[in-house]
Amino acid sequence: MEFAEKIKQAIDKPIFRQLSDVAEEEGVPCYVVGGYVRDIILNRPSKDIDVVVVGSGIAVAERYAKKLGKGAHLAVFRNFGTAQVKYRGMEVEFVGARKESYSRNSRKPVVEDGTLEDDQNRRDFTINDIAASLNRDSFGEVLDPFGGFDDIKSKTIRTPLDPDITFSDDPLRMMRAIRFATQLQFDIAPQTFRAIARNCKRISIISGERIIDEINKIMKSKYPSIGFRLLDESGLLELILPELSALKGVDNVEGKGHKDNFFHTLTVLDNVALKSDNLWLRWAALMHDIGKPVVKRYDNKNGWTFHNHNYMGAKMIHRIFKKLRLPLGEEMKYVKKLVDLHMRPIVLAEDIVTDSAIRRLLFDAGVDIEDLMLLCEADITSRNREKVARFRENFGIVRQKLKEIEEKDRIREFQPPVSGEEVMEVFGLSPSRPVGDIKEAIKEAILDGIIPNEYEPAYNYMIKVAAEMGLKPVKGS
């Protein structure tokens, strides 16, 4: 089926026919444009509909909401000349056709009323620049002035007009180009990509919130590595996330080199993305080796080492998240924890797995143990098939041990069987160091398997430890 016919059939439904009626009543040209039209061609589900009105978009939105009746929710943004109608899971955005001009130091344009041609001229990419008429006498007729159909066929991201002007005017479009290339697995046209590289420093005028929104959309894609490779090749990555860019390259001393940790990281990220939609687990994958450039050392005996890179990386997470305007609450703590712990299962997989080591891993990872194991398995990217097979087999042993210890000792959400309040009550203590020392001794005894994770053995162990400290229970305890 031809693209134009496919679009016409796809919009031949009540929600668009009612829009057509409103356009006739208002006496204005009205078009569905942008991503919704593109996604019809690409067979991608979409609930966000953009409508351009050659006239007042707000007036059409208000009348449309009334026509839909109960269940329609109207929001008007008069300062921007836009409106939104939400109805049965769909979001319809209305804007009047406009033309824009920009100043050098701002991405906020000076906006004037314009024609449909003006509106299509200002759009970011040809694949988002296809419009379909909603007016009764031309319903479904398609306007594709810049060859969007051809670019969808060839899987190409290209700007309608001069890319240098497009990206200089609104540098966020550089991020959007890379995001669309990642989501759709399209190529960016060479002249368009060269313009991104030439204008990359213009990203400095874009707010961190806008940038991280695009990065997170890249992170949520099927193969997020595509986006980070393009960010790197364009020069944007070094400006946005220099800590990740610093992983690039291979140093050689006396013929001994290490792997390129940047490309290794992207492989780990894709490996995680294949198994999980968890955005913050993907961030942990992206950050897991972030400390390596800081601790990288070479000596004649051991060659290249990255000792404590997990600890150093975990220390860097808060600063990176703050700079990128990422949340600093539980999401950041989760990423920090996984970065800190990501070497532990790998070490267990290399050595003899003891019950004590498993208990400590369960204690430290808590409810995130499955995510940690997924990250660690994704981290095995060696080309040596025997090595990979060995690690996978050993990880299987670790997983079985984790299951057995968890069923037996209930360590994952560990709470000491004896509380600090009970320690104070039994020995007549106020909050003090001895209370903490006794609690710590009980915890260590459980993790080392000296006593089971049960109240009575823990209580008896408390009495023993306290006696060694010269403490006796007060009368009546």
N, C-alpha and C positions, 0 to 999 in steps of 0.2 A: 504494500500500500504506500502511495506517495505520502511524504510528510504532511503536506498541506491538507490532504483528505483525512489523514489520521487525526490532525488537530481539530478539524471541523467536526468529526464524529465525536471526539472526546469531550468537546464543550457543548454538545447538543444534549443538555440535561437541564432540569428545572432551575438550578441555582444560577445558570448563565442566561437562560431564557427570561427569568425575572429581571436580571440585570439589563437585558436588551429592552424590556418594556420600560424600565426606569429611564434609560438613555433616550428613548422616544419621547417620553413624557417631559423630560428636561430639554429635549431638543439639542443634544450635544453628541459629538462623536465620542465613542467609548471603545476601549481596546483592552483585552487581556494580554499581558506582556511578560517577558522575563523568564525566571526559573520555572514557573508552572508550565509554560509552553514548551520550554526545553525538555522538561522531564516527561512530558507526554511522548515526545519522540524517543526518549531514552528508556521508556517503560519504567520510570522511577516513580514511586508513590509520592504525592505531595499534597499537603493540605493548606499551603500558603499561596494565595492568589493575588497577583499584583494587577491592578486596573488603572490605566491612564485615561483621563478624561480631558478632552480639549475644551476646557471650561472649568467649572468648579467641581473638584473632586469631592469636596465636603458636602455640597448640595446633593450630589448623586448618592453619596453614602447615607445621608440622612433619609432621603426618600426610599432608598433600598431597604434600610433597616425597618422602616414603617411597613413596607410591602411584605417583608418576611414575617413580621408580627411577633408573636410570643416566642421567646427563645433566642431572639436576635439581640446582641449586645453591641451598642455603638460607642466608640471612643473617638473624640474629635481633638485634633492637635492644631489649633488655628495658627499658632506661631510658625508652624512648618507647612501649613496649607494641606495637611493630610488628614485622613480619617481611617478608622478600622472598624469592620463589622465582623463579629464572631458569631457563627451559627452552625450548630450541629457538628462541631469538630473542625470546621473550616474557618480560616482567617482570611478575610478579603481586605487588602490594603488599597485605598483610593488616593490618587494624587492627580493634581492638574498637570497637563503637559507644560513643560518648562524648559527654559534654556538657562545655562549657568555660566558664570565667569568667576575666576579665582584670583586671589592675591597670593603673592609668593610665600608668605609665612603662615598660611592657614588652609586647611582642607575644607573650611566652611565656605560655600560659594555664595556669590550674589545671585539671587534667583529672580527671574522674570517670567511672566506668562509666555508660552511659546506654542508652536505647532507640534504635531506628532513627529515631524521630521526633526525639529529641535530636540525633542525628548529622546528620540532614538540616537541622535548624534552624541548625547551626553552619557550614554550608557557605557558600562565597562567593557564587555566582551561581545563579540558577534553572536555567540551561542545564546546570550541572554538578551538579544536585541530583535527577536522575532515577535511580531504583534499579530493578533487575530481580532478582527472586527466583531463587536457585539451588537452593532446596530442592525435593525430588522432587515433593511434592504440589502445589506452586505454581510449578513451573519456568517462568521466562519472564514471570511476571506483573509488571506494571510499576507502580511507585508514583511519582506525579508531584504532590506536595502543593502546589507553588508555581507551577504553570503553566509549567514548563520547555518543554513541547511548544509552547505558544502563543508563547513568546518565541523559540524557534528558528524558527518559521514567520515571525514578524515581524522576525527578525534583531535582537533586542534583548538588551542586557546589563543585567540588573537583579538586585538583591540579594533574597534570600528574605525577610529581615526588615528592620527599620529601617536604612537605609544609613548613617546617622550612627553608629549603634552598631557596625555591621559594619566600617566604616573606622577608627573610633576604636580599636576593640579590636585590629585587625590592619591597620595602615596599608599593609602590602605589598599588600593587596587592591586598593588604588587603582591601583597599577602593573599588577596582574594584569587589572583591568577594561580598562585602556587597551591592554594587550598583546592580550587576547582580541578587542577591537574591531578592532585592527589585523590580526591573523592571520585572523580570520573575516570581516572587513569588515562587522561588525555596528555598530549604533548603541548608544550608552550611553543608557539611559532618562533623561529630563531630571531627575527627582528624584534619581536615582543620581548623575548627573554633578554636580549642584549640591552634593551631599554630599561629593564628592571635593574640590570647590573650597573648601568650608567646613573640611574636615579636612586640607588639603594640608600644613600645617605639622607634622602628626603624623609625616610621613615622616622626621623627624629621628631617630626612635628605631629606624629600620631600618638594618641594616648595609649598608655600601657594596657588599659582595659580593652581597647579595640584590637590591639595586637594579640593579646592572650586569647581573646575570643576566636580569632582565626587559627591560632596555634592549637587550641583545644579541638577545633573542628578537624584539623589535620590529624591530631592524635586519635580521634575517634574513627578515622578512615580504616578501610580494610588493610591497606599497606601504608602505614604512616611514614615509613622510611623514604617513600617517594618525595614527600614534602620536605623532609629535613635535608635530603640530598640537594634539592633545588634551592632551598634557603642557603645552603653552604655555597653552591656554585654561583649564586647570584651576588654573594657578599652580604646578604641580609643576616645570616646566622651570627657572624662575628659581631654585628652591631646589636643584635637582640639577645643572644645567649652565648657570649664569648667563652664561658666555661665549657660548653659542649664543643665549640669550635676548637678549643685547645687540645681536645683528644686526638685531633687529626695528625697523621704523619707517622713515619717509622724512623727511629734513630738507629744508627749502626755504629758499633765500636768493635774494632778488630773482627769485622765480618759477622758479628752477632747483632741481630735485630729483634725487635718485638713486634707483635701484631699491631695493625692500625686499630686503635681502640675506638675511633669514631665509627668506622664501618662495622666493627664488632658490635658496638652499642646499637646501631640501626638494625642489625640482624636479630639481636635479642629483643628489641622492641617489636619487630614483625612477628617473631616467635610467640611473644606474649599476646599480641593482637589476634593471632590465629586461635588462641584458646580462651580469651577473656575480653569482654566489653568494658571491664572496669577501668575507667579513665585514670584513676590514681595508681592502679597497678601498672598501667602503661607509663605513667610519669616515673614510677620507681624504676622501671626498665630503662628509661631514658637517662636517669640520674645515677644508675647503680655504679658506674665506674668514674663518676665525675671527679673523684679525688685523685685519680691516677697521675695526672700531670704534676700535681703538687708533691707527691711522694716518690716519683720515679727516680731510681738510682741505678748505677752500673758499678759492679765490682768484678774483678777478674775471676773470683771463685764462683759466684752465683749468676753472673751475667746481669740481665735486667730484672729488677725487682720493683714491686709496688706495695711494699709492706704497709699495712694499716690503711689502705686506700678506702676501705669501707668506712672506717671510723672518720677519716678526714672528709669523705663525701657526705656523711651524715651531718657533720658540723656545717657544711656549706649550704644545706637545704634551706634553712630558714632565710638566709640572706638572698638566695636565688628566688624563692617564692615571694618574698617581700618586694624585690625588684620587679618581678614579672606581674605583680598584682594578683597572684594566686592566693587562695584562702590560707590563712595562717592557723586554722584550728585543727580539727581532727584529721582533715585530709593531709595537711603538712606533716603532722605527727606520724601518720601511717606511712607516708613515703620515706620519711627520715628513718623509721624503724626498719623498714624492709631494706633500705640501702645499708644500714648498719649491720644487719644480720645476714646479708645475702651470701657471705662466704661460709657461714657455719654449716649448712647442709652439705656443701661441697667438700669441706674438710672431713665431715662424717663419712661421706661417700668414698673418700680416699683411704680412711683408716678403719680399724676395727670399731664397730659401733657398740658402745657401752650403754647400758640402761641409764646410767647417770648423765651421760652426754645428751641422751634423748630427752630426759626429764628437764634438763636445763634449757634445751631448745624449745620444748613445749612451753615452759614457764615464760621465757623471754618473748616468744612469738605470740603466745596466747591464741586468740580467735583468728589471727591472721596466718596461722601456720600453713594452710592450704595455698594461700596466695604466695607465701614465701617459697614453698616448694615448687610452685609453677614457675616463679621467676628464676629459681636456681636451675631448673631443668632447661629453661629457655636460654640460660647463660652458657650452655655447653655447645659451642659453635665450631669445634675443631673439625678439620677436614680428615683427620685420622679416624677412620670408621671403627677400628678396634677400640680406640680410646673412648669414643662416643658410646659404643655398645657396653663397654665396661662401666662407664659412669651411669648409664641408664639402668643397668642391672643393679648396681650398688644403691642407686636412688630408690629402686624398688624395695631393697632390704631396709633402707631408712624409713620408707613409708610404712612398711609392715611393722617395724619396731615402734613407730609413732602411734600406730593404731593399737598395738598391744599395751604399751605403757599408758596411753590415755584411758583405755578401758579399765586397766588395773588401778591406776593411781590418780586419775582425774586431775591432771596437772594444768590442763589448758586454761581454765579460768580459776587459777589457784587462789584460794583464800586461806590463810593460816587457820588450822583447827582451833588454835588458842589465840584469842585477840589480845591486843595490848591492854585493853581495859581489864581483862581477867588477870593478866600478869600483875598489874598494879594492885588489884584487889587482893590477890593471894598473898603477895609479899609486902603489902602496905606501902607501896612506892607511889611517888608522884611522877608525872612525865619526866623521864630522865634517860640518860644513855644506857644504864643497865636494862631498862625495859626493851629498848631497841636491840641490844645485844642478845637478849634471851629470844626475842622473836626471830632474829636473824639465824641464831643457832638452830632453832626448830625448822626453819625453812631449809637451811643447808642439809640438815639431817634427812629431811624428806626427799630432797633432790638427789642426795647421794645414796638413797635407798637404805639408810640405817634404820629408819622407822617408816611405817606406812602412813599415808595421808589420812589419818583417822584421829579422832579426838583423844581417846584414852592413851594411846602410845605417845601422842604429842604432849599431853598433860604430864605424864610420867617423865618424859624427857625434859620438860620444863623444870620439874622439881630437881632432877639430877644436875642440870646446867646451873641452876640457881645455887645449889649446894656448893658446887665448885667455885662459885663467885662469893661464897660466904653468906648467902641469903637463906633465910628460913621462912616458911609460911607463918603468917600471923595467926593467932588463935582464932578459931571459928571458921577458918578457910577450908 
